[in-house]
Amino acid sequence: MPPPLADLGVSNVTLLMDAVDPELVDTLYAWIRPGTRTLRPGEGAALLVDEQAVALAALVKAGIEVTVCVTVYPGINDTHVGDIAAAAKVLGASGIYVLPFVPAEDAAGPVPAADAATMDAARNAAAAYLPVLDASARDGLPVARRTGMGCGEPVAVTAGSGLPVPGGDRPYVAVASSDGFDVDEHLGHARQFLVYGPKAGPGDGPQNDPTVGPMVGPVELLGVRPAPPAGSGDARWEALAAVLSDCAYLLVSSAGQRPVEYLAGKGLRVIQTEDNIEGLVDVLYGGGKKGKNRGKGRTV
């Protein structure tokens, strides 16, 4: 069993809490993942609310200072911020950050950006229960966007996003998926990877040998590759880099910072996203389509 956080020197934690009402949680999050299983709307909202409360209280009991971070979504939780602050105070939180929702530039959706009047009202409601902290003095706080995930924003894979099209000695895209339809697996939990790319032209090999000619044909699923056995340290990521040495991108639902950095150093860019595989792959190869955006999610 790993040592407690307090024993590791953790003195403060910021916990994202966008709602304490399960019905609002269902509105905000398209999926919730407790462990390795992704829950759809209606399945995990109450669980998320309960687990956040348990975690906050446990952290405070262990002597760790907890601040709460709320993203204000106009028309959804903007009038709920006071309730969040009240609940957090009871559980022992010491302060609250109240941040505005900012839509991604190319995102079309029903939620507008939070304006000044909405933010003033939300902060005043929170201040009745907890000190409202200055977000500008704190680096690393999330700015939630329609194509993001709140904490630790992933890359937005959209037409015109500027991501280079796979090619050269890395003509393929690898995907971590449990069902073959959506990117829905954590990098560390994936047992196999789906590999997509253009159909090879006559004589082309799997590595797209430049002496033979460019890849041609529509983009499709080319095969499945097993993930390396779980290992310790960087050995696992070294093995994964070898397995996917001809892939430009690896699409996963989430991943730790170390493997992301390590694989990037080997030429494999990890993109954290939650969406339809076909739409994402189409965009990465220069198409304009994109599967239905399932919105953001939370990991319990």
N, C-alpha and C positions, 0 to 999 in steps of 0.2 A: 504494500500500500504506500503511495507517495506521501511525503510529509505534508502536514497542513500548510496552507498558504502563509499563515502568520510566521511559521518557523522558517519559511523561505525568504522572509524579509518584506513581504507584501504589507504595506501600511494603509493603502487606500485603493478603492475600486470604484469605477463609474459604471453603473448598471443602466442599460437602455430599457425604459419602461414607457411605451407609447399608449398603454391602456391598462386599466385594472378591471374592466368589464369584458367578459368573454365575448359578448355580442360585438363589441367594437374591435376586439382582437380578430374576430372572424372577418370583419370588414377590411382591416388593415393588412393582414397577412394571408397570402394565398397558400402557404404551406408552413408546417411546423415540423421540426425533426427532433424527436426525443431519442437520442442514440443513433441508430443507423436506419431507422424506418421513417419515411416521410409520411406525415399525416396530412390529409386534405382538409379543406374548410369544414368546420363543425366537429372535427375529431379531436383537435389538440388545443383549442382556445382555453378551456378551463384549466387544462394541465399547465399551460404556459403561465397563466396568472398565478396558480398555486405554487409552481416551482420558483418563480421569481420572488414571491413573498418568502418562501422558505430559505432561499439563498441569501436574500438581503438580511433577514433576521440572524441567520447563522454567521454571516460575515461580521455583523456588529457584535454578536456574542463572543467572537474570537478576537475582538479588539481591533478590527479593521474598519477604518472610516469608509462609509459608503455615501457616494453622491449619486443622484438619479439624473438621467438625461432623457428629456422628452422631445420628440419631434412633433411639431404642430402641423396637422393636416386639416386645412380649412374644410368645414362641412362634415368632418368625421370626428376628430377628437379635440377640436379647438376649445369647446366648452367643457371638456372633461379633464383639463389640466389640473384644476383645483382638486378634483377627486384623486388624481394620481399623487399629487403632493401630500394630501391628507393621509392616504394609505401609507406612503413612504415614510412619513413622519412617525406614524404609529409603530412601524417596523424598525425605526432607529436611524433612518437616513439623516445626514447632517446638512445637506443642501441639494439644490436642483438646478440643472441647466435646462433652459427652454429655448429650443432651436427651431428655425422655420424650415418647412418643407420647401425645397427648390426643385421644380421639374427639370429634367434633363432637356437640353436645347432642342433635341429632335424627337422628344416624346410627345405623343398625343394622348391625352387622357382626361378624365373628368375632374381631377384634383388640381386646383390652381395653386400658384405660389402663395405663401402666407404673407399678407401685407402688414404694414406697420400697425394699423389699428387692431388687427387680429392678434398680433404678437404682444402688444401692450396689454390687451385684455387677458391673454393667457398668462403672462408674467405676473400681473396683479393678482390673478386667482391663485397662482402658486405661492406668491409671497405671503398670503394669509396663513400659510402653514410652515414653509421652509424658506431659508435665505435663497434668493435667486442669484446664482453665481454668474460671473462675467465669462462668457465663452471665449471672448477674444484673448483672454489671458491664459488660455489652456490649449496647447497644441494637441492635435490628434483626435479631437472630438468629431463625431460623424456629422456629415451634412447629407441628409437623406434625399435621394432623387428617385424619380419614377423608375429608372432602370437600375437602381442600386439596391442595397440590402440593409441600409441603415448603418450598422457598425461594420467597418471594414469593407468599403464599397468595392464591388467587383468591376471588371471592365465591361462597358456597355458595347455589345456587339450589334452595331447598327450600320446601315448603308452610309458610306461617307465617313466612317469612324476613323479612317486613316490607317487601319491595320493592313500590313502588307499581305498581298495574296500569296498563298503557299506556292513554292516553286523551287527550281534548282535542285539541290540534293535533299530538299525537304518539301516534297510536293503534297504531303498528306496531312490530315487532321485526325487526331485521336480523341475519343469521347468516353467518359465514364458514365455508364447508364445501366440501370437495373432492368429496364423494360424495352429498350431499343427505340423509344419514342422521345424521351426527355433526358436532358442532362440532370441527373438527380443523385449522383453518388459523390461522397467525399473521396478525395484522392487516396487517403490512407485505408479506405474500406473497399476500394474497387478490387475485384478479383480478375477482371479482364477489361480490355479496352476495344471499342469498335473503331475501325480505321476507315476513314472516308477519303476519297480523292477522285480525280478524273480517270476514266478507263484508259488503260495504256494503249498506245498506238502499236502497230506491227513491230515486233522485235524489242519493245521496251521491257525492261526488267523492273522489279519491285522498287529498286532504288532510283528509278528515273535517270539512268545513265545518260549524261549529256552528250556522249559520243553517238548515241543511237537516235536521239531526237526528242522533242518535247512531248509531254503527255497530251492526249487528245481525248475527246468524248465527254459525255455528261458526268457530273459528279455523282458518285453512288457509294454504297457500302462495299468495301473491297474485301474485308475480312475481320477476324477477331484475333486479338493477341492476348495471351495470359499475362497477368501482372506478376512481377517477381515475387518470390516468397517474402513474407514480412521479415525484416532484419533490423539491425540496430544501427544507429548513426546514419552516415551518408552512404553506406554500402547499398542500401535499398534503392536510393535515388540514383546511384551510379548504374545499378542494374536496369532501372526503369529507363534511364537516358539511353542505354544501349538498345533496349527493346523498341523504343520509339525514336531511334536515331534518324529516321527519314520523315519525321513529322514536324511541322512548323508550330502547331498549336496542340495543346491538350486541354479539352473542355471538361471541367469538373464543377460540382455544385459548391464545393469549398475545399480549402487546403491550408496547411500550416505555412507560416512564413518561410521556414528553413527550406522545405522542398521546393517552394516556388522560386526562391533565390538560387538554389543549387541547380535546378533544371534550366533556369534561364541562362546560367553560366555555361551550360552544355548546348545551348542553342534551341531549347524547347521552351516556348512561352506557355505558361499555365494561365488559362482564362477561367475565372470563377463566375459562373452564371447559372441561372435556372430558366430553361426555356426549351422549346421544341428543337430537336436535333436538326431536322431537315432545314428549317428556316435559318438557324445559326450557320450551318455549313454553307448554305447558299450565299449568305452575306459574306462569309470569309473568302469565298472564291469570286467575289466581285459582283454577285447578284444583288438584286434590290429587295428580294423577299425576306420576310422574317416571320417565324412562327408566332402564334398568339402569345403575347407577353403575359406570363402568369403572375407578374408583379413580384414583390419582394417576399422574403420569408424570414423565418427565425429558427435558430438552432437552440434547443433547450439544453 
